[in-house]
Amino acid sequence: MNEKEMIDLTSLIINLNDETSVDLLNEKISELKKSGYGRLMVNIKASPDEEVKIADIDIELFEKIKNMQELPDFVVINFLQAAGKLKETDFNKRFKNE
């Protein structure tokens, strides 16, 4: 089964600063397993503010792009995180058909 064949079942928001977060996650996984589910896909999401801080993104640049282009936070974050990644690939060779 691939990702496209999977459906959304439920969501769970966990505060990682809470001591009971691991217990809550284990409880939910046990519940799903007892119900007969054998495979899950976990998506990790965080607030844009946390991601800017953790990913060490230049906050001034982030705010400038966000405000000038009127883009959502996640678009600017993805753009800034992708900066320079294309150089690390063989895209240029493929683009030139080398």
Summary of the structure (lengths in Angstrom):
residues: 98
radius of gyration: 19.4
end to end distance: 35.2
largest distance: 54.8
contacts: 159
relative contact order: 0.08
helix: 54%
strand: 0%
